[in-house]
Amino acid sequence: MNKKRKWRNKKKTKKFSYNNKIKRKKYSYFNKLIYKIIFISFLSLIISFISLYNKDIISEDQIIKEIDKIEPNPDSLNWDNVKKDFEMLAKKYEYLLKYEKNIAEDSPIWTMWYQGIDKAPPIVLSCIQSIILNRGKHPVYIISKYNLHKYLKLPSYIIEKYKNGSFTTTHFSDIIRMGLLYKYGGYWLDCTYFITAPLTKLNFSFFTLKTKVYKWYINFLASCKHGFMATFGYIAFLYYLKKYNSFIDYFLLDYMVAIAYNNTPAFTKQINNLPYLNCSPFNILYKLHSIYTGENICLYNKLSYKGYSGLPYGNRMSNFKYIIDNYKFNFNNISNNNIFLNI
């Protein structure tokens, strides 16, 4: 009797154990299935977000295709039409503000001497040298007519109008700066900026110098890649020159920034939140011939090669002489991997 009972108990135990194993397997399978569903859903969400982001960010080719649809209408050039065009474009690309990120610590610095750096006057070479010395982790790209095509794909009508004299090299550089900032992000510094300290990390997606007099300086801009202002500015230039043949005003880029500032609340906030400079970037521009004391030189100094490139400084330690003597551009050091140029 005891043997029978033991046998039955053993059988029940085996059956119970077997049933438990099946339940555990089912439970384990169910768990794995749930985890897989959660993982796939999460992955799909990320892919959808990336796809949405990529869909909303316009490529160079897409920009050119969009602009090709614009019909030329040079006779309609007036301030009212230009204002209407720019306001429409600012509204169209306002959504980019929600995708912006802080400007990267290793983002490129762009500057340009279009004729080739070997033809640049001494003050320009010294300014570029000051940028190179204070670049921090930023690679420096010195743009010229010899290497522009490597970095920016401009529509043929822009090149043709520039060659035909429809606009100046100054305005050509306005188009180029916005195109490079749109495509790559980083800094644009005019080649006549003399920098006295390393560029610090920016906790902004858009940056410009700002004083009590001016809210922005288009000769010193910084943006994240595909940022609102850079994208809007670049497309506005392409749109404008497809429709019209000449620049209605020398300060057209300033006018674009003003349109964005006055019509785009999020961009207005970006500008308003930027810090003020302690001194004007033009502080020593008209004092280059004055005796050097070090007192008039700021962190960022906008100089000019016009009227100063051949300035005799003799033995006098003027501001001009100090900059030329202490910031000599060395072509032999351009082999540095963080400096890119093609003269």
C-alpha positions in Angstrom: 0.0 0.0 0.0 2.8 2.4 1.0 4.6 1.5 -2.2 1.5 2.4 -4.3 1.1 5.6 -2.5 4.7 6.6 -3.0 4.4 5.7 -6.6 1.3 7.9 -7.0 2.9 10.8 -5.1 6.0 10.5 -7.3 3.8 10.5 -10.4 2.0 13.6 -9.1 5.2 15.3 -8.3 6.6 14.7 -11.7 3.3 15.9 -13.3 3.3 19.0 -11.1 7.0 19.6 -11.9 6.3 19.1 -15.6 3.3 21.5 -15.5 5.4 24.1 -13.7 8.1 23.9 -16.4 5.5 24.4 -19.1 4.1 27.4 -17.2 7.6 28.9 -16.7 8.3 28.4 -20.4 5.0 30.1 -21.4 5.7 32.9 -18.9 9.2 33.3 -20.2 8.1 33.3 -23.8 5.3 35.8 -22.9 7.9 38.1 -21.2 10.3 38.0 -24.1 7.4 38.7 -26.5 6.4 41.8 -24.4 10.0 43.0 -24.3 10.3 42.6 -28.1 7.1 44.5 -28.7 8.3 47.3 -26.4 11.7 47.4 -28.0 10.3 47.4 -31.6 7.8 50.1 -30.7 10.5 52.3 -29.1 12.8 51.7 -32.1 9.9 52.6 -34.5 9.3 55.8 -32.5 13.0 56.8 -32.8 13.1 56.0 -36.5 9.8 58.0 -37.0 11.3 61.0 -35.2 14.5 60.8 -37.2 12.5 60.4 -40.5 10.4 63.4 -39.5 13.4 65.4 -38.7 15.2 64.5 -41.9 12.0 65.2 -43.9 11.7 68.7 -42.4 15.4 69.5 -42.9 15.9 70.7 -46.5 19.0 69.5 -48.5 20.9 71.6 -50.9 19.4 69.8 -53.9 15.9 70.3 -52.5 16.5 74.0 -52.0 17.7 74.4 -55.6 14.6 72.5 -56.9 12.3 74.7 -54.9 14.0 77.9 -56.1 13.9 76.7 -59.8 10.1 77.0 -59.5 10.4 80.8 -59.0 9.7 82.9 -62.0 12.1 85.8 -62.6 10.4 89.2 -62.3 13.1 91.9 -62.1 10.7 94.7 -62.9 8.8 94.1 -59.7 11.7 95.0 -57.5 10.6 97.3 -54.7 10.8 97.4 -50.9 7.2 96.2 -50.5 7.6 93.1 -52.6 11.0 92.3 -51.0 9.5 92.6 -47.5 6.5 90.4 -48.5 8.9 87.8 -50.0 11.1 87.7 -46.9 8.2 87.6 -44.4 6.7 84.7 -46.3 10.0 82.8 -46.2 10.6 83.5 -42.5 7.2 82.1 -41.7 7.8 79.1 -43.9 11.0 78.0 -42.2 10.1 79.1 -38.6 9.4 75.5 -37.7 13.2 74.8 -37.8 13.6 76.6 -34.5 12.2 73.6 -32.7 14.9 71.3 -34.0 17.9 73.6 -33.2 20.7 72.4 -30.9 23.5 74.3 -29.2 26.5 75.2 -31.5 29.0 72.4 -31.2 32.3 73.0 -29.5 34.2 71.6 -32.5 32.0 73.2 -35.2 33.9 74.9 -38.1 35.1 78.5 -38.2 34.5 80.0 -41.7 36.3 83.0 -43.1 37.1 84.1 -46.6 39.5 86.1 -48.8 38.0 85.4 -52.2 41.0 86.2 -54.3 43.1 83.7 -52.4 44.9 84.2 -49.1 48.3 84.6 -50.9 46.8 87.9 -52.3 45.5 89.2 -48.9 46.9 92.4 -47.4 49.0 92.2 -44.2 46.2 93.3 -41.9 43.9 90.5 -43.2 46.6 87.9 -42.8 47.2 89.1 -39.2 43.5 88.9 -38.4 43.2 85.4 -39.8 46.3 84.4 -37.8 44.5 85.7 -34.7 41.5 83.5 -35.5 43.7 80.5 -36.0 45.6 81.1 -32.7 42.3 81.4 -30.8 40.2 78.7 -32.6 40.2 76.3 -29.6 38.7 73.0 -30.8 37.2 74.5 -33.9 38.7 73.7 -37.4 39.3 76.8 -39.5 38.3 76.9 -43.2 39.7 79.8 -45.3 37.4 80.1 -48.3 38.6 81.4 -51.6 37.5 81.1 -55.3 39.8 78.1 -55.5 38.0 76.0 -52.9 34.5 77.3 -52.6 33.1 74.6 -54.8 34.3 71.9 -52.4 32.0 73.2 -49.6 29.0 74.8 -51.2 26.9 74.0 -54.3 25.6 77.4 -55.5 23.0 77.5 -58.3 24.5 78.5 -61.7 22.4 81.7 -61.9 24.1 83.0 -58.7 27.6 82.4 -60.2 26.6 83.9 -63.6 25.1 87.1 -62.0 28.2 87.5 -59.8 30.5 87.2 -62.8 28.3 89.6 -64.8 28.7 92.2 -62.1 25.1 92.2 -60.9 26.4 92.3 -57.3 29.7 92.8 -55.5 32.1 90.3 -53.8 30.8 91.7 -50.5 27.3 90.6 -51.3 28.6 87.3 -52.7 30.2 86.7 -49.3 26.8 87.4 -47.7 25.3 84.5 -49.7 28.3 82.2 -49.0 28.3 82.8 -45.2 24.6 82.0 -44.9 25.0 78.9 -47.2 28.0 77.5 -45.2 26.2 78.2 -41.8 23.1 76.5 -43.2 24.9 73.4 -44.4 27.6 72.9 -41.8 26.9 75.3 -38.9 29.7 76.9 -37.0 31.1 80.4 -37.0 31.4 83.0 -39.7 34.0 85.7 -39.0 34.9 88.3 -41.5 38.6 88.0 -42.4 39.2 91.4 -40.8 38.2 90.3 -37.3 41.1 90.5 -34.8 40.5 88.1 -31.9 42.5 88.4 -28.7 41.2 85.4 -26.6 40.1 81.8 -27.4 36.5 81.3 -28.6 34.5 79.9 -25.7 31.8 77.2 -25.8 28.4 78.7 -26.7 25.2 77.5 -25.0 23.2 78.9 -27.9 21.9 77.6 -31.2 22.4 81.1 -32.8 24.9 83.7 -31.8 26.0 87.1 -32.9 27.9 90.0 -31.3 25.5 92.4 -29.5 26.0 95.8 -28.1 23.8 98.5 -26.7 23.8 100.1 -30.2 23.3 97.1 -32.4 21.4 93.9 -31.7 23.5 91.9 -34.2 26.6 92.1 -36.4 26.3 90.1 -39.6 30.1 90.1 -39.9 30.3 87.8 -36.8 27.6 85.0 -36.8 27.4 81.5 -35.4 24.7 78.9 -35.9 23.9 75.3 -35.4 23.7 73.2 -38.6 20.4 73.7 -40.4 19.4 76.5 -38.0 16.5 78.8 -38.7 18.3 82.0 -39.4 21.0 80.4 -41.6 18.5 78.4 -43.6 16.1 81.3 -44.0 18.9 83.7 -44.9 20.4 81.4 -47.5 17.1 80.5 -49.2 16.1 84.2 -49.1 19.2 85.1 -51.0 18.6 82.4 -53.6 14.9 83.3 -53.9 15.7 87.0 -54.2 18.4 86.6 -56.9 16.2 84.2 -58.9 13.5 86.8 -58.9 15.5 90.0 -59.2 18.8 91.0 -60.8 20.4 93.4 -58.3 20.6 94.2 -54.6 18.1 96.8 -53.6 20.3 97.8 -50.6 23.8 97.3 -49.4 22.5 96.0 -46.0 20.2 93.3 -47.4 21.4 90.6 -45.0 20.8 93.0 -42.1 17.3 93.5 -43.4 16.7 89.7 -43.5 17.8 89.5 -39.8 15.4 92.4 -39.0 12.5 90.7 -40.8 13.2 87.4 -38.8 13.6 89.4 -35.5 10.3 91.3 -36.0 8.2 88.4 -37.3 9.5 85.3 -35.5 8.9 85.4 -31.7 11.2 82.5 -30.9 14.1 84.1 -32.9 13.3 87.4 -31.2 13.8 85.7 -27.9 17.1 84.1 -29.1 18.5 87.6 -29.9 17.2 89.2 -26.7 18.8 86.5 -24.6 22.3 87.0 -26.1 24.9 88.7 -23.8 26.1 92.3 -24.4 29.7 93.0 -25.3 31.7 95.1 -22.9 33.1 97.3 -25.7 32.3 97.9 -29.4 33.9 95.7 -32.0 34.8 98.9 -33.8 36.7 100.3 -30.9 40.1 100.4 -32.6 39.1 100.6 -36.2 39.7 104.3 -36.4 42.6 104.1 -33.9 44.9 101.8 -35.8 47.4 104.6 -36.3 47.2 105.6 -32.7 50.0 104.7 -30.2 49.5 101.2 -28.9 48.6 101.0 -25.2 46.5 97.8 -25.2 43.6 99.6 -23.6 41.5 100.0 -26.7 41.7 96.4 -27.9 38.6 94.3 -27.1 37.9 90.6 -27.3 36.5 90.9 -30.8 37.8 93.7 -33.0 36.4 94.5 -36.5 39.2 96.1 -38.5 39.4 97.1 -42.2 42.0 96.6 -44.9 40.7 99.7 -46.7 43.0 102.7 -46.1 45.2 100.7 -43.8 46.9 98.0 -45.8 49.7 100.3 -47.0 49.8 102.5 -43.8 53.4 103.4 -43.0 54.0 102.7 -39.3 57.8 103.1 -39.2 59.3 102.7 -35.7 56.3 103.8 -33.9 54.4 101.1 -31.9 50.9 101.9 -33.2 48.0 99.6 -32.9 48.5 98.7 -36.5 52.2 97.9 -36.0 51.4 95.8 -32.9 49.0 93.6 -34.8 51.1 93.2 -37.9 54.3 92.4 -35.9 52.7 90.1 -33.3 50.3 88.1 -35.6 52.4 87.2 -38.6 50.6 84.7 -40.8 52.8 81.6 -41.4 52.0 79.7 -44.6 54.2 76.9 -43.5 51.9 76.1 -40.5 48.9 75.5 -42.8 49.7 71.8 -42.9 48.0 71.6 -39.5 45.0 69.3 -39.8 42.6 71.8 -38.3 43.3 74.5 -40.9 41.9 74.1 -44.4 42.8 76.3 -47.3 43.6 76.1 -51.0 45.3 79.1 -52.3 
